[in-house]
């Protein structure tokens, strides 16, 4: 794989690309949708709902959490996940800005 040369691009472009990677897997989108629908839940519940093994679900949860889109807190030995609404709004703005700028240039 080649060098990405991230330094050639703006901070905003790099942020959008990083977040797009998080959203590039259907399981992660399903996880975010489910957590949003139930206003937070445990990994066990998520894995049952989206029909993935708990270790696979945990791996996806860690990727999403690392991006900042999820908050996690422990309830006993299990983590309870909720959507980070501030990060979700920031992501929405990143995508909106991208589409607005692109549309202005092409149309």
N, C-alpha and C positions, 0 to 999 in steps of 0.2 A: 504494500500500500504506500502511496506517495505521501509526501509531506503536505499538510493542509495549508500552511502559510497563513495561519489565522491572523498574524500581525498585519497583513495587507488589508484587512477588512475592519470596519468600524466595530465598536463595542456592541452597538445595537444589532448589527448583522450577526455577530458571533453569538449573542444571547438568543436571537431568534433561531439560529441553526441548532444550538444546544437544546432548546426547548422542543424544536421539531423532532429531534432524535428521540426525546422522551415520548413524544406522541406518535412515533412511527411504528409502534407495535400495537396490534389490535387488543392484546391482553391488557396493556396499560390503559388504553382508552376505556375498555370495559371496566377495569378496576376503578378508574376515576368516576365514571358514570355511576357505578354501584355505590361508591362511597358518598357521592353527592346525593343520590336518591335516599339513602338511609341516614344521612347526616352523621356519618361516622360509623365505623364498625371494626371488628376484630379480624385478623388475618384468616382465621379458621372459617369465619362466615363468608369472607370474600372468596376464598378458594372453593368453597362449596357452591357459591352462586355462579362463578364463572367457569366452574368445572376444570380447574387446574389443580395439580398437586400443591400441597402447602409449601414445600420448598421452592417450587417454581413461582408461586404467588409471592412468597417472601422476597425472592430476587427482584421481581418486577416492582414490588413495593419499595425496595431500597433504592432502585433507580429513580422512581418518582419522588421519593422523599429527598434524595440527594439534590434534585432539581429545585426543591423548595415548595413544590405544589402540594405536598402533604405535611401535616403535622402528626407526630406520634407521641402518645403518652402511655405509660405502663399502667395496666390494670391487673394487678397480681403479676403473673409471669408473662402475660400476653400484652402486646401493644395494641392500642386503640387508635385508629387512624381517622383523621378528619381532613377535609380540604382546607388548604391555606388560601382563604378568599382574597387576600391582598396579592399574593403571587398569581392567582388565577386572573385577577383583573389586569395585572401587569402583562401577563401573557396575551390576554385579549387585546390590549393596547398595542403590543408588539406586532401582532398579526394585522390589526386594523391599519396601523401605520404602513406596514409593508404593502398591503393591498392598495391603500390610497396612493402611495407614491408610485407604485407600479402602474396603476390605472392612469394616473396623470401623464406618465411618460409614454404610454402606448396608445392612448385614445384621444 
